[in-house]
Amino acid sequence: MMDILRKARLGAVLAAVAVAAVTSATTGEIAKAPMSWHSGWFVKNMCYKDARSFAKTALSRNGYNTVFTPPNAVLGSNGSTIVEVSYAPAQTSYNPGQFAKVHFTVTATSNDSKSAENARNRVRENIVRAQYIDTC
């Protein structure tokens, strides 16, 4: 499980670096475009089978298009900021059709630290506040 999460995070970082390199190369400001990232995690009691849907919805509600969906993660971008939402069940044995604790990590990367921080906060808040109308 940890290997999958590492690969997902590596993919997010590589994608962020690629976006920064393309943006910087086209403006000629390679030395003036440092990357900033903000990350945080939380636990939500929910159906694990719905974690991907919650992540995609939170990204799209905040203006991020889904660009990559590795196992246990969703990566979104708006052209200047990249946001990765990864998730994993808190227990080793779980039933996807029952409520359980799900660990979420939200990481945002941008050339602008404030943009990365705002993106992380908005997406995280969207997932935290999302509620089920029905049960699993």
C-alpha positions as CSV (number, residue, x, y, z in Angstrom):
1,M,0.0,0.0,0.0
2,M,2.8,2.4,0.9
3,D,4.5,1.7,-2.4
4,I,1.4,2.7,-4.3
5,L,1.1,5.9,-2.3
6,R,4.8,6.7,-2.9
7,K,4.3,6.2,-6.6
8,A,1.2,8.4,-6.6
9,R,3.1,11.2,-4.8
10,L,6.1,10.8,-7.0
11,G,3.8,11.2,-10.1
12,A,2.3,14.3,-8.6
13,V,5.7,15.8,-7.9
14,L,7.0,15.0,-11.4
15,A,3.9,16.4,-13.0
16,A,4.3,19.6,-10.9
17,V,7.9,19.9,-12.0
18,A,7.0,19.4,-15.6
19,V,4.3,22.1,-15.4
20,A,6.8,24.5,-13.8
21,A,9.5,23.7,-16.3
22,V,7.2,24.3,-19.3
23,T,5.7,27.5,-17.7
24,S,9.2,28.8,-16.8
25,A,10.8,27.9,-20.1
26,T,8.1,29.7,-22.0
27,T,8.5,32.9,-19.9
28,G,12.2,32.7,-19.7
29,E,12.1,32.9,-15.9
30,I,13.6,29.5,-14.9
31,A,15.6,30.9,-12.0
32,K,12.6,33.0,-10.7
33,A,10.0,30.2,-10.5
34,P,10.6,28.1,-7.3
35,M,8.1,25.4,-6.6
36,S,6.1,25.6,-3.4
37,W,3.9,22.9,-1.9
38,H,1.5,22.6,1.0
39,S,0.3,19.3,2.4
40,G,-2.0,18.1,5.1
41,W,-3.9,15.0,6.1
42,F,-7.1,14.2,7.9
43,V,-9.4,11.2,8.7
44,K,-13.0,10.9,7.6
45,N,-15.5,8.3,8.6
46,M,-17.0,7.2,5.3
47,C,-17.4,4.3,2.9
48,Y,-14.0,3.7,1.4
49,K,-15.5,2.8,-2.0
50,D,-16.7,6.4,-2.3
51,A,-13.3,8.1,-1.5
52,R,-12.3,8.5,-5.2
53,S,-15.7,10.1,-5.9
54,F,-15.3,12.6,-3.0
55,A,-11.8,13.5,-4.2
56,K,-12.8,14.0,-7.8
57,T,-15.8,16.1,-6.8
58,A,-13.8,18.3,-4.4
59,L,-11.2,18.9,-7.2
60,S,-13.8,19.8,-9.8
61,R,-15.8,22.0,-7.5
62,N,-12.6,24.1,-7.0
63,G,-11.8,24.3,-10.7
64,Y,-9.3,21.5,-11.1
65,N,-9.5,19.1,-14.0
66,T,-8.6,15.5,-13.2
67,V,-5.4,14.7,-15.0
68,F,-4.3,11.4,-13.5
69,T,-6.0,8.7,-11.3
70,P,-3.5,6.2,-10.0
71,P,-4.8,3.7,-7.4
72,N,-5.9,5.4,-4.2
73,A,-5.3,8.9,-5.5
74,V,-6.7,11.6,-7.8
75,L,-4.5,14.3,-9.4
76,G,-6.0,17.6,-10.6
77,S,-4.7,20.7,-12.2
78,N,-5.9,24.1,-13.2
79,G,-2.9,25.0,-15.3
80,S,-0.9,26.7,-12.6
81,T,-1.5,24.6,-9.5
82,I,-1.5,20.8,-9.1
83,V,-3.5,19.2,-6.3
84,E,-3.2,15.5,-5.3
85,V,-5.7,13.8,-3.1
86,S,-4.6,10.4,-1.9
87,Y,-6.6,8.1,0.4
88,A,-6.3,4.8,2.2
89,P,-8.4,2.8,4.7
90,A,-7.3,3.1,8.3
91,Q,-7.8,-0.6,8.9
92,T,-6.1,-3.6,7.4
93,S,-9.5,-5.4,7.1
94,Y,-12.4,-3.3,5.9
95,N,-15.6,-3.8,4.0
96,P,-16.1,-1.3,1.2
97,G,-19.8,-1.3,1.9
98,Q,-19.5,-0.1,5.5
99,F,-18.4,3.1,7.1
100,A,-14.8,3.1,8.2
101,K,-12.0,5.6,8.9
102,V,-10.3,6.7,5.7
103,H,-7.1,8.6,5.8
104,F,-6.8,11.5,3.2
105,T,-3.7,13.4,2.2
106,V,-4.1,16.6,0.2
107,T,-1.0,18.1,-1.4
108,A,-0.9,21.2,-3.6
109,T,2.1,22.3,-5.7
110,S,2.5,25.7,-7.4
111,N,5.0,28.4,-8.3
112,D,3.1,30.6,-5.9
113,S,3.0,29.4,-2.2
114,K,-0.3,31.2,-1.5
115,S,-2.0,29.5,-4.4
116,A,-0.8,26.1,-3.3
117,E,-1.9,26.8,0.3
118,N,-5.4,28.0,-0.8
119,A,-5.8,25.0,-3.1
120,R,-4.9,22.6,-0.4
121,N,-7.2,24.2,2.1
122,R,-10.2,24.5,-0.3
123,V,-10.0,20.9,-1.5
124,R,-9.5,19.6,2.0
125,E,-12.4,21.6,3.4
126,N,-14.7,20.4,0.5
127,I,-14.0,16.7,1.4
128,V,-14.3,17.3,5.2
129,R,-17.7,18.9,4.8
130,A,-19.1,16.5,2.2
131,Q,-21.8,14.3,3.7
132,Y,-23.8,11.3,2.6
133,I,-27.4,11.6,1.8
134,D,-27.8,7.9,2.0
135,T,-25.8,5.2,3.7
136,C,-23.2,3.0,2.0
